[in-house]
Amino acid sequence: MPPITPTEPDLAPPPNARTLFFEFARMGLTGFGGVLPFVRRAVVERNRWLNDKDFVEVLSVGQVLPGPNVINVSLMLGLRFAGLRGAVAAFTGLVLVPMVVVLSVMVLYQHYQDVEAVRRMLTGMTAVSAGLILSTGCKLAQSQPRTIRALLIGAAAFVTIGLLHLPLVPVMAVLVPIALYLEHRAINKEAA
């Protein structure tokens, strides 16, 4: 982990498995429409387990690995902070507790799915979800270095996936090696 700059508050001590379980259960229960904004807020802002830069690095690896990125992040953070018990605790908190709630809500929804007010509430929740994701993206982008190469890679990802609707895997298969090459080249140029 890179040294903490003087303007950055000290990070809190790493959590134990029990704390990870309850914190990830809280995130899973409050993460309607997507848990990522709540994970970032809990890990970086509320608990100060990581700074924004380290969180983005963990998230980047989680997005490249197969499977849901938030589950990958929970497993990596749990393993990093409390070993295998921490990984199991974070995963269980994130998935098991909300699953019980979702299954209960599903039973209710099946009973009330034809009610117009329920349909309208669900439509409103999609806008909230999109706003949360956009807000998290902006916060994560602020923690990244503002270089031309980073802006170009970010813009290329936005255009190819967001606007052109190209498949994620082929786009990442092209952009990740390019980004790694450009970053490696920039580091070597600075070292020289």
C-alpha positions in Angstrom: 0.0 0.0 0.0 1.4 3.4 -0.9 2.3 5.8 2.0 -0.5 8.0 3.3 -0.1 11.6 2.4 -0.3 14.2 5.2 -3.6 15.5 4.1 -5.2 12.1 4.1 -6.8 11.0 7.5 -5.3 7.9 9.1 -6.9 4.6 8.1 -8.7 2.7 10.7 -7.4 -0.7 11.9 -8.5 -3.7 9.8 -11.8 -5.2 10.8 -12.3 -8.7 12.1 -14.5 -11.3 10.5 -17.5 -10.4 12.8 -17.3 -6.7 11.9 -17.0 -7.6 8.2 -20.1 -9.8 8.4 -22.3 -7.1 10.0 -21.0 -4.3 7.8 -21.5 -6.2 4.5 -24.9 -7.4 5.7 -25.7 -3.7 6.3 -24.5 -2.8 2.8 -26.4 -5.6 1.2 -29.6 -4.6 3.0 -29.3 -0.9 2.1 -28.0 -1.4 -1.4 -31.2 -1.3 -3.4 -30.5 -1.1 -7.1 -26.8 -1.8 -6.6 -24.5 -2.3 -3.7 -21.4 -0.7 -5.1 -22.1 2.9 -3.9 -22.8 1.6 -0.4 -19.7 -0.6 -0.4 -17.5 2.4 -1.3 -19.2 4.6 1.3 -18.8 2.0 4.0 -15.2 1.0 3.2 -13.7 4.4 2.3 -15.8 7.1 4.1 -17.5 5.6 7.1 -15.0 2.9 8.3 -11.8 4.3 6.7 -10.5 0.8 6.0 -9.1 1.9 2.6 -8.5 5.2 0.8 -10.2 5.9 -2.5 -7.1 4.9 -4.5 -6.8 1.5 -2.9 -10.6 0.9 -3.2 -10.4 1.7 -7.0 -7.6 -0.8 -7.3 -9.6 -3.6 -5.5 -12.6 -2.7 -7.6 -10.6 -2.8 -10.8 -9.4 -6.4 -10.0 -13.0 -7.3 -9.0 -14.4 -6.1 -12.3 -11.8 -8.0 -14.4 -12.5 -11.3 -12.6 -15.4 -13.4 -13.6 -18.6 -13.0 -11.5 -20.3 -10.0 -9.9 -17.8 -7.3 -9.1 -19.3 -6.5 -5.7 -19.1 -10.1 -4.6 -15.5 -10.2 -5.8 -14.7 -7.0 -3.9 -16.3 -8.4 -0.7 -14.2 -11.6 -1.0 -11.0 -9.7 -1.7 -11.6 -7.2 1.2 -12.5 -10.0 3.6 -9.4 -12.0 2.7 -7.2 -8.9 2.9 -8.5 -7.9 6.3 -9.3 -11.1 8.1 -8.1 -14.0 6.0 -10.3 -16.9 4.9 -12.8 -16.3 7.8 -13.1 -12.7 6.7 -13.8 -13.6 3.1 -16.5 -16.0 4.1 -18.0 -13.5 6.6 -18.1 -10.6 4.1 -19.6 -12.8 1.4 -22.2 -14.3 3.7 -23.2 -10.9 5.1 -23.4 -9.4 1.6 -25.4 -12.3 0.0 -27.2 -14.4 2.6 -28.9 -11.7 4.8 -30.3 -9.7 1.8 -31.3 -13.0 0.1 -33.7 -13.8 2.9 -35.2 -10.3 2.6 -35.5 -10.5 -1.2 -37.2 -13.9 -1.0 -39.7 -12.4 1.5 -40.3 -9.4 -0.7 -40.8 -11.6 -3.7 -43.6 -13.4 -2.0 -45.3 -10.1 -1.2 -44.7 -8.8 -4.8 -46.3 -11.9 -6.3 -49.4 -11.0 -4.3 -49.4 -7.3 -5.1 -47.8 -7.2 -8.6 -51.0 -6.0 -10.3 -51.3 -2.9 -8.1 -50.5 0.2 -10.2 -48.8 2.0 -7.2 -46.4 -0.9 -6.9 -45.5 -0.7 -10.5 -44.9 3.1 -10.3 -42.7 2.6 -7.2 -40.5 0.1 -9.0 -40.2 2.5 -11.9 -39.0 5.3 -9.5 -36.5 3.0 -8.0 -34.7 2.5 -11.3 -34.0 6.2 -11.5 -32.6 6.2 -8.0 -30.4 3.2 -8.8 -29.0 4.9 -11.9 -28.3 8.1 -9.9 -26.4 6.1 -7.2 -24.2 4.4 -9.8 -23.5 7.7 -11.6 -22.6 9.3 -8.3 -20.2 6.5 -7.3 -18.6 6.7 -10.8 -18.0 10.4 -10.3 -16.5 9.9 -6.9 -14.2 7.1 -8.1 -13.1 9.2 -11.1 -12.1 12.0 -8.8 -9.6 9.8 -7.0 -7.8 8.8 -10.2 -4.8 10.7 -11.7 -5.9 13.1 -14.4 -3.7 12.2 -17.3 -4.4 12.2 -21.0 -3.9 8.4 -21.2 -6.5 7.8 -18.4 -9.0 10.2 -20.0 -8.5 8.5 -23.4 -9.0 5.0 -22.0 -12.0 6.1 -19.9 -13.6 7.9 -22.9 -12.9 4.8 -25.1 -14.6 2.6 -22.5 -17.6 4.9 -22.3 -18.0 5.3 -26.0 -17.6 1.6 -26.9 -19.7 0.1 -24.0 -22.0 3.0 -23.1 -22.8 4.5 -26.5 -22.0 1.8 -29.1 -23.3 -1.1 -26.8 -20.3 -3.3 -27.7 -19.9 -6.4 -25.5 -17.9 -5.8 -22.3 -15.5 -8.7 -22.6 -14.1 -7.9 -26.0 -13.8 -4.2 -25.1 -12.0 -5.0 -21.9 -9.8 -7.5 -23.7 -8.6 -4.7 -25.9 -8.6 -1.7 -23.5 -7.0 -3.4 -20.5 -3.7 -4.4 -22.3 -3.6 -0.9 -23.9 -4.1 0.8 -20.5 -1.4 -1.4 -18.9 1.0 -0.7 -21.7 0.5 3.0 -21.6 0.9 3.1 -17.8 4.0 0.9 -18.0 5.5 3.2 -20.6 4.7 6.3 -18.5 6.3 4.8 -15.4 9.4 3.9 -17.4 9.6 7.4 -18.9 9.3 8.9 -15.4 12.0 6.6 -14.1 14.4 7.5 -16.9 
